[in-house]
Amino acid sequence: MHVPELSAGLLGRGHIVYVAGFPNSPLMRDAQERGLQTFTLPLKGYWHPFQIKRLSEFIKLKKIQIVHSHYSRDLWTIVPALKNFPSIPLFLTKHIGTQKAKKDIFHKKIYERVDKVLANSRVIYGNILNTHPVKRSQVDLFHIGVDTDKFKPNPAARVKIRREFSIPESALVIGIAGRLQRAKGYFEFLEMAARLSRNTAAAYFLLIGGTS
């Protein structure tokens, strides 16, 4: 979700923006609906000689001045594609942590080309320094903003949702929102709900999320 939002913001400031991504993906559909220019880049795995060549030609054709990646695995395609463009800055935003250290010789070569790694939280910032072959000067903390015109208290929606799920007006509602995956903390949320419900009869628990 962040990529189309960021790209649309840059476009609104007068920049020319191209969104590269997997064909027919939610990302690409969202970008196209926002009127952004897109470039299909079907990447699965790590080694894509043909896509490296395509991306390099695209960078040259469009006179790209900055490349910003939001998926570290894509660096294995992006870095070789930038071989002939040493002056183009390369940024990487890390949205999730890494469990396995990436300090082998191959990752060192890849991350030498990354100008800045942007961490979206202090936890991710520490994780990057602990698991990636980067210098502290390469990493910046960059909190992702929230559109307060879109995400703000809505009394009418509050009433509607409570009615839809038959939740009393005075009841306490505790919610969680995110993809329906173990890593998002749903099991911990359910465990918490089970414990609280033993002592708090007036509490309701609302899970919100999709599978992709």
Rosetta blueprint (number, residue, H / E / L):
1 M L
2 H H
3 V H
4 P H
5 E H
6 L H
7 S H
8 A H
9 G H
10 L H
11 L H
12 G H
13 R L
14 G L
15 H L
16 I L
17 V L
18 Y E
19 V E
20 A E
21 G E
22 F L
23 P L
24 N L
25 S L
26 P H
27 L H
28 M H
29 R H
30 D H
31 A H
32 Q H
33 E H
34 R L
35 G L
36 L L
37 Q E
38 T E
39 F E
40 T E
41 L L
42 P L
43 L L
44 K L
45 G L
46 Y L
47 W L
48 H L
49 P H
50 F H
51 Q H
52 I H
53 K H
54 R H
55 L H
56 S H
57 E H
58 F H
59 I H
60 K H
61 L H
62 K H
63 K L
64 I L
65 Q L
66 I L
67 V E
68 H E
69 S E
70 H L
71 Y L
72 S H
73 R H
74 D H
75 L H
76 W H
77 T H
78 I H
79 V H
80 P H
81 A H
82 L L
83 K L
84 N L
85 F L
86 P L
87 S L
88 I L
89 P L
90 L E
91 F E
92 L E
93 T E
94 K E
95 H L
96 I L
97 G L
98 T L
99 Q L
100 K L
101 A L
102 K L
103 K L
104 D L
105 I H
106 F H
107 H H
108 K H
109 K H
110 I H
111 Y H
112 E H
113 R L
114 V L
115 D L
116 K E
117 V E
118 L E
119 A E
120 N L
121 S L
122 R H
123 V H
124 I H
125 Y H
126 G H
127 N H
128 I H
129 L H
130 N H
131 T H
132 H L
133 P L
134 V L
135 K L
136 R H
137 S H
138 Q H
139 V E
140 D E
141 L E
142 F L
143 H L
144 I L
145 G L
146 V L
147 D L
148 T L
149 D L
150 K L
151 F L
152 K L
153 P L
154 N L
155 P H
156 A H
157 A H
158 R H
159 V H
160 K H
161 I H
162 R H
163 R H
164 E H
165 F L
166 S L
167 I L
168 P L
169 E L
170 S L
171 A L
172 L E
173 V E
174 I E
175 G E
176 I E
177 A E
178 G L
179 R L
180 L L
181 Q L
182 R H
183 A H
184 K H
185 G L
186 Y H
187 F H
188 E H
189 F H
190 L H
191 E H
192 M H
193 A H
194 A H
195 R H
196 L H
197 S H
198 R H
199 N H
200 T L
201 A L
202 A L
203 A E
204 Y E
205 F E
206 L E
207 L E
208 I E
209 G L
210 G L
211 T L
212 S L
